[in-house]
Amino acid sequence: MVLGHLTVTSAGRRLAQQGVPRLFVPLGPLLLGAYLPDILDKPLSMLLGLPGRSFGHSLVVEAAVFGVAALALPGSRRIVGPIALGVALHLLEDWVKAVVLLAPLLGPIPPSARWSFMESLVYFYSAGGPLVWLEVGAALYWMGVGIGWRTNTSS
Ligand SMILES: [Zn+2]
């Protein structure tokens, strides 16, 4: 779900803000959070041989980190909150297994098969699971937004 974190998260933000116009979530911090678990875990996987979804994909670890950040930096809550929301959406979009999501509470994270980026990509998109369809739906949504924008600006 490489592009899905971008398309699904930003579509969800747009739809939420259309439903609740007073709601404002800054896009930059939200998207940073939407990629943060992978930004943390993928390099650690390559360098240290940890699973591709490790402590960066742990809701427990992320809640502790963002809880401490919000308490230690009260002036930055407008940034920390959207990043934390983006992380939570990433974990939901990845449909992370409970043993990783609640790590380290349920014991060590089990090792996983080491796949290349391309192998992971091919497996994800050829499996045709619900996350693929969520990503397809988000892509169609953005195409519709683009067509609507072109139609409205060309008349
Ligand atoms: Zn991920």
Boltz pocket constraint, residues with backbone or C-beta under 6 A from the ligand:
constraints:
  - pocket:
      binder: B
      contacts: [[A, 37], [A, 38], [A, 52], [A, 53], [A, 57], [A, 90], [A, 94]]
      max_distance: 6.0
